[in-house]
Amino acid sequence: MSAGVIHLYNNTIRSCATNGIRTTGTGKASNNAIFDNADDFEVITVTGTLNASDDINGPGTDIDISPGGTEADDWNDAFIDYPNGNFQMKNPDSVLFQAGESNSNDSEVPTDDIVGNARTDGSESIGAWEIAGAAVVATRAGLPPAMLEEMLTLHG
């Protein structure tokens, strides 16, 4: 990202060669899971609340996504299939579960996750995925074409 006003909510950003989020602009970043990047944040004036990072740097990085001794083990514990890119939370014991900013506190927080699961329990989960009652397993290959095209446009 470059200069300008940004508003980033409920993203999962992983394995960037430089920065997960980089901006010299202003704005807000909340409920983002940012990990396994060269550096998770390089920001100037962006405020944030309840972001999760393995580096615990950047605006509002209150949650350590990998509090154990081995980051990859923690990521495997947090996500259904971390090695193959399924970043839906594995279970309610995840540090990401219901740890985010809610729509009732910030009206810009999305009320649905990336595949349409409702975020209506009042305490949204961090990242692109909300845990559904019955686990909804989705990967990039299983997303609708329009959503996949949007992801590829945004993330290369």
C-alpha distance (Angstrom), angle and dihedral (degrees) to the residues before:
residue distance angle dihedral
M1 . . .
S2 3.75 . .
A3 3.80 137.3 .
G4 3.77 119.2 -40.2
V5 3.79 138.5 71.6
I6 3.79 113.6 -45.4
H7 3.77 132.3 -174.8
L8 3.81 113.8 -173.6
Y9 3.79 119.6 -179.5
N10 3.80 132.0 173.6
N11 3.80 100.5 -9.0
T12 3.78 130.0 151.2
I13 3.81 109.5 -145.1
R14 3.80 119.1 -177.3
S15 3.81 141.6 163.3
C16 3.79 101.6 10.1
A17 3.80 113.3 164.4
T18 3.80 91.6 -134.9
N19 3.81 121.5 5.4
G20 3.79 131.9 -2.3
I21 3.81 90.3 -151.3
R22 3.80 119.9 12.0
T23 3.77 124.4 172.6
T24 3.77 142.2 141.0
G25 3.79 90.6 -162.0
T26 3.77 133.9 88.1
G27 3.75 132.2 -101.0
K28 3.76 142.0 87.2
A29 3.79 136.4 -65.7
S30 3.81 118.1 -168.5
N31 3.81 138.7 162.1
N32 3.81 93.5 12.8
A33 3.81 124.4 147.5
I34 3.80 105.6 -148.7
F35 3.80 119.4 175.7
D36 3.79 147.8 136.1
N37 3.83 92.3 36.6
A38 3.80 127.7 129.1
D39 3.83 84.5 -110.8
D40 3.79 123.3 -5.2
F41 3.81 98.8 -147.6
E42 3.78 136.5 22.0
V43 3.77 103.9 169.7
I44 3.77 138.7 145.4
T45 3.81 111.9 -166.1
V46 3.78 105.8 -0.3
T47 3.79 115.3 126.5
G48 3.76 121.9 -152.9
T49 3.74 147.1 177.6
L50 3.77 133.0 -155.3
N51 3.79 100.5 -1.7
A52 3.80 119.7 157.6
S53 3.78 122.1 -139.7
D54 3.77 138.6 162.5
D55 3.81 89.3 -138.4
I56 3.81 95.5 45.3
N57 3.78 91.0 -140.8
G58 3.75 129.1 126.3
P59 3.78 135.6 44.4
G60 3.78 115.8 -25.2
T61 3.79 96.8 -10.5
D62 3.77 93.5 160.4
I63 3.80 97.2 147.5
D64 3.78 126.2 67.8
I65 3.80 105.5 -146.0
S66 3.80 90.3 -164.5
P67 3.81 108.8 36.9
G68 3.84 94.4 156.3
G69 3.75 130.0 81.5
T70 3.83 98.3 -93.8
E71 3.80 117.4 47.3
A72 3.82 97.1 -158.1
D73 3.82 90.0 53.1
D74 3.81 90.5 51.6
W75 3.81 91.4 48.8
N76 3.82 89.8 50.0
D77 3.81 88.4 51.7
A78 3.81 92.7 48.8
F79 3.82 100.1 46.8
I80 3.82 134.8 49.7
D81 3.82 94.5 -125.0
Y82 3.79 111.1 -2.2
P83 3.85 96.2 169.6
N84 3.81 91.8 55.1
G85 3.80 98.4 41.2
N86 3.81 103.6 -101.3
F87 3.80 101.9 136.2
Q88 3.77 98.6 175.9
M89 3.78 109.0 128.6
K90 3.77 113.5 -96.1
N91 3.81 98.0 -143.7
P92 3.80 145.2 -20.2
D93 3.82 90.0 -89.6
S94 3.80 89.7 74.1
V95 3.81 115.8 114.6
L96 3.83 85.3 -127.8
F97 3.80 96.6 58.0
Q98 3.81 112.8 110.6
A99 3.80 90.7 -21.7
G100 3.81 98.0 118.1
E101 3.78 139.9 92.8
S102 3.79 112.8 -81.1
N103 3.79 129.5 -132.6
S104 3.80 88.9 -118.7
N105 3.83 89.2 63.6
D106 3.83 96.4 38.7
S107 3.79 117.1 22.8
E108 3.82 91.5 -156.1
V109 3.81 93.0 65.2
P110 3.83 107.4 106.7
T111 3.79 116.9 -109.3
D112 3.85 93.0 -150.2
D113 3.78 132.1 48.6
I114 3.81 126.3 -126.0
V115 3.83 93.5 -75.6
G116 3.81 98.1 36.4
N117 3.82 102.6 -91.9
A118 3.81 108.5 149.9
R119 3.78 120.1 -107.5
T120 3.78 93.4 -159.9
D121 3.79 104.3 122.3
G122 3.81 91.6 98.0
S123 3.79 96.0 -112.1
E124 3.78 110.3 66.0
S125 3.76 124.3 -153.8
I126 3.79 121.6 -114.3
G127 3.79 118.7 -107.7
A128 3.77 134.4 27.2
W129 3.83 95.3 -56.3
E130 3.79 133.1 69.0
I131 3.78 117.5 -163.0
A132 3.79 108.1 -108.8
G133 3.81 123.4 -150.0
A134 3.79 89.6 -106.0
A135 3.77 111.2 30.3
V136 3.78 111.9 -98.3
V137 3.77 107.4 -153.1
A138 3.79 113.1 -156.3
T139 3.76 133.8 158.6
R140 3.75 131.9 -177.8
A141 3.79 88.6 -91.4
G142 3.82 90.5 55.1
L143 3.80 97.6 50.0
P144 3.79 121.8 107.0
P145 3.84 111.4 -92.1
A146 3.83 94.2 -111.8
M147 3.81 91.8 52.5
L148 3.80 92.3 45.8
E149 3.81 90.3 50.1
E150 3.81 90.2 50.6
M151 3.82 91.3 49.6
L152 3.79 92.2 49.4
T153 3.80 90.9 48.2
L154 3.80 92.4 50.8
H155 3.78 98.6 39.2
G156 3.79 106.0 25.8
